[in-house]
Structure formats: structure tokens, C-alpha cells
Amino acid sequence: MGFLDNFERSVERIVGGSFAKAFASGVHPTEIVASLKREIDASTKVFSRTRALSPHHYDIGLSPADHERLTRLGPSLVEEIRQALSEYASLRGYSFSETVAIDFHTSADLSEGIFDIRSGKPGPVVWVPTLSWDGTRYPVVARSTVLGRGTSAHIHVVAPGVSRHHCEIRWNGKRAEVVDLGATNGTTLDGKPVSRAALPDACTLGLGQARILFEVVPQPEEAYHALTTPHPPPAQETP
């Protein structure tokens, strides 16, 4: 109930008054969040112990009266519901291939106080390793990716204690491993020094004082092919 308590307090701030009074009749926002929890649990597809894909789009049908009451609060309520679902998914270890979307629509077939939730079926995905450093997420699509402070490194990591060619991420299409390249300050995996080690689907690499998050995340198949398809060089201009 912890995150539902936090959600209720957030909605209280939105409505600017008593939560119970504002929703004394009709659909209660916490009912929606509780139903979304059940929907995501039922619709998530488990690929392995560490890879579970959830639908990213949820459509909520409401009676005209409930729709008017809830949408009157504006996009803030939708954002609170979206965040609550995202937090629950994170706690459960679920992943999304795209940003979570919550949509309300009116249904004349529903009575006040009754609502319907439907989730969209995710399209085909590819599980892609990524490295997050300095606010940027880098997809790892090559068999070898070198990290370091040198300009020739594939991912340029500038921080104290980082060698020019510090470590290498090797990816065989299914699993990844890290290989230390003789860095002066070594490489750590979740705080432990390593020279070569398999990478779990979520972990933190230490390169000097830099901390880099490694994650394997679902990517829509179409977007993945766009990442891995070589682009033709620009056409030469005719003089």
C-alpha cells in the first residue's frame, strides 16, 4: 500500500482539498491504479528471470460523468497515474519498450462508478544492452565497444582515474561481458574489481571515479534495425 498512499497524497495536492470529498461518488483514482496493477501483472510477458516485457499503452474507459470529473483535473492526474504504474513496474522488474501512455475515453456503455481497462499488445522487440553515462544512454550494438577517455574510444568517458582505453564491452547477441584493458585504476563490477566477467542484465561498472549503468532493455524491432542498419554515405555534390 506504500506507493498507493503516496499516490493519494499526490492527488490531494492536485485537487487542492479533501481527497475523499472530491471523489465521494464515481470512480476513485486509487481504484484505477489498483486495476492497472492487476492488468500489468496479467499482461506482462516473461522471457527469463530478468527480462519481462509489459504493455506500454493503457486505455481507460469511463462513464461520461466519471470522464468529466477526472479529466477536469487536467494532465496532472494522468501523469500521477502514469508515474504510479511505472514505479510499480520497476518494483516488479518489468520493462517497457516505449514510454508508458495512459489514455481516458468516454464509453456510454459504462455506468457511473464502473470503468474498463485495456492494454495494448507490445510489438516485437529486441533486447538491447545499453550503457548510461553522463545523462546519455548508449545502445551497444557492436560486438566490441571500448570505453575510455581517449578520443578513439567508442564511448568517451572523461572522469578522474579513467584510462585512455579503459575497458571493453563484448556482446555476442545474447550476453555481454566486460574486459579490463589494463587500466591503471582497474575496472569494477558492482563495486568488485574484475579483469573479465559476464554482465548481469542490470549492473554498475566503475571506471576510475566514473560510474556507468549497464542495462539490457527492450527495443522495438523496427527501432533496433534502424540502429544496426548501416547508413549510406552522403551523395557527392556535382560541381
Beta strands, then each sheet from edge to edge (+ up, - down):
strand 1: 45-48
strand 2: 51-53
strand 3: 57-62
strand 4: 101-106
strand 5: 115-119
strand 6: 125-133
strand 7: 136-139
strand 8: 144-148
strand 9: 155-156
strand 10: 167-171
strand 11: 176-180
strand 12: 187-189
strand 13: 192-194
strand 14: 196-198
strand 15: 202-207
strand 16: 210-220
sheet 1: 1+ 2-
sheet 2: 4+ 3+ 5-
sheet 3: 7+ 6- 16+ 15- 12+ 13-
sheet 4: 9+ 8+ 10- 11+ 14-
end
